[in-house]
Amino acid sequence: MKLLLYFYCSFILICQTNLITVSGCIIGSLHESIKINISSGNCTYQINHPCDADDKIKFILFTGNSIDNGIELNVSNATNKKLPVSYDGSLPLKVIIHGYSGSEYVYNIIKAYLYKGGNNVLLVDWGPLSRKPCYCAATVNTWQVGRCASLVLHQLLPAKYVHIVGFSLGAHVAGIVSNYLNEQLGKKVDRITGLDPALPMYSATSALNKLDPTDAYFVDVIHTSVGTYGKIEACGHQDFYVNKHPTQPGCNPTTVICSHKRATELFAESINTKIGFWATRCSSILSYLLGSCSTFRSNEQQILMGEYTDKRYSGVFFLKTANSPPYALGKLENKLQLAKYKRKKFVNYI
């Protein structure tokens, strides 16, 4: 008990002093040898808690086209291969992982995939481990969620194609899931899409604890609240910086969550849009921060952002959107088209 209390107090102290690098070291190097399942008020801290006894993480599998037909899985029934007969392993598997405070911001992505069809969709719902006001606990719990999710995915594999979409803290969980799968199977997941990966307490931590390009064969990232809730630096093979920072068009500057969750809205729209989100290359993140990235260059290749991005290209990209749904503006062919969008009063255009 004293040992558990020592580690528990260490996590509290670490989080209160924002020493996430030290926290990452403890979690990353000692999580196999310690077990923690402690609550403090509304906050729960879990490390290496048995996944088959964990009622705070749910896995909801969607194999049809209705959000109402999800089937709850857990580590036990996935391990015993008790999967629904509707599960088709030849279809791509889309794994959706929410961030801090719950899953409400990712259901639009699930609905978009179900409307499109042709995929299995798995929601990793870790709401009780990421509830407000327990951000510190949520960062600690990312390892527990990643480990348990990897056990479920291990049993669902081999799927034709595994694509993890993580929002905010969920983007970092996605990297942890893939790292665990790599240890278990010797194989990374095919793709991770990071939707505005969380910045608080991740600015100085090691790559072991956060999303980076080595976490999947292909990593693409959409940034919408740079320097506030979302990370500044690139962390994928493709990093898309959307509109001028730090506030997305149509959002109140005092409501940061509006810009943060915009990443989920843009990605969800990208799944079924007819015209697409087209981006052009930006020379550097510094250029983006200085506002010198251009939406249109006559000789510049434009590439799609979102579900159908072209994996042949890598680097930093920039694009602009409308200030309300539908956000996609389509492919910009010339400067006259830019002028047309100005006349339509889309904000933030230069």
Residue, then its C-alpha position, 0 to 999 in steps of 0.5 A: m500500500k505504501l508503494l502504491l501511495y508513493f507512486y500515486c503521490s509522485f504522479i500528482l506532484i509530477c502533474q502539478t509541476n508539469l514535469i511530463t518528461v519525468s512522468g513519461c519516464i516513470i510510466g514508460s519504464l516502470h509501467e510493466s512492474i507497477k499496478i495502479n488503480i486509484s481514485s482521487g475525487n472524480c479522477t482515476y489513475q490507472i497503470n497496468h490495471p488488468c484490461d479484462a477487469d477494466d470497466k472504464i474503457k469500452f470498445i464499440l464495434f460498428t459493422g453496419n450503417s447505423i450509429d445505433n447498432g454498435i456492439e460492445l466488445n471487451v478484452s475477454n470476448a475479443t480474446n475469445k474470438k466472440l465477434p459478431v457474425s457481421y464483422d468482415g475482416s477483409l474490410p478496412l478497420k477504422v479505429i476512433i479514439h477521443g480525447y479529453s472529456g469524452s467522445e462527443y466530438v468524434y461521433n461525427i467521424i463515425k457517422a461519416y464512415l458509416y454513411k460511406g460504408g465499406n468499413n468496420v469502425l471501432l470506437v475506443d471510449w475511455g470517457p471515465l478515464s478522461r473526464k473533467p477536470c482530470y486532465c492530469a489523470a487523463t495524460v497518465n491514463t493514455w498508457q492504460v488505454g493504449r495497452c488495452a486497445s492494443l489487446v482488442l485490436h490484436q484479436l481483431l487483426p488481421a484486418k485488411y487495413v488498420h487506420i487509427v484516427g485520434f483526436s487531441l489526447g486520443a492522437h497520442v493514445a493512437g501512437i501508444v496503441s501502435n507501439y504496443l501492437n508493434e511489440q506484440l505482432g512486429k507490425k505497425v498499424d497502416r495509418i494514424t491520423g492525428l486530429d489536433p494532437a494535444l499540446p498541454m503537458y506534451s511540449a517537452t515529453s519524449a517521442l515515446n509518449k506522444l504521436d510521431p512519424t514512427d508510430a505508423y507506416f503513414v501518419d497525417v496530422i491536422h492542426t487547428s488550434v496551434g499553440t493553445y490546445g493543439k501542438i505547434e510542431a509537426c508530428g507526422h509525414q504530412d502536417f496540415y495547418v488550417n487557416k491562420h492561427p490561433t483561432q479558426p474562422g467562425c470561432n470566438p477567440t475566447t472559446v478555444i475548444c471551438s478551434h480545437k474540435r474543428a479538426t474533427e469536423l474537417f476530417a469528418e467532412s473530408i470522408n464524403t465531400k464532393i470537392g475536397f480540402w486542397a492544400t499547398r506546400c508551406s516551406s516551414i512551420l515558422s512560415y505558417l506562424l508568420g503568416s507567409c504560407s500561400t493558399f495558391r501558387s500557380n506552379e504548386q502541387q495541391i494535395l488533398m487533406g483528410e481521408y483521401t490524402d495522397k501518401r506519396y507526398s510529405g511535409v508541411f501544408f497549408l489550406k484555408t476553409a469556409n467559416s461554417p459547414p460545409y468547410a471544403l472550398g474545393k481545388l483552387e485553380n487560379k487567383l480569380q477563384l480566390a477572388k470569388y471566395k473573397r466576394k463570398k465573404f469567407v473570412n481569413y483569406i489573404 
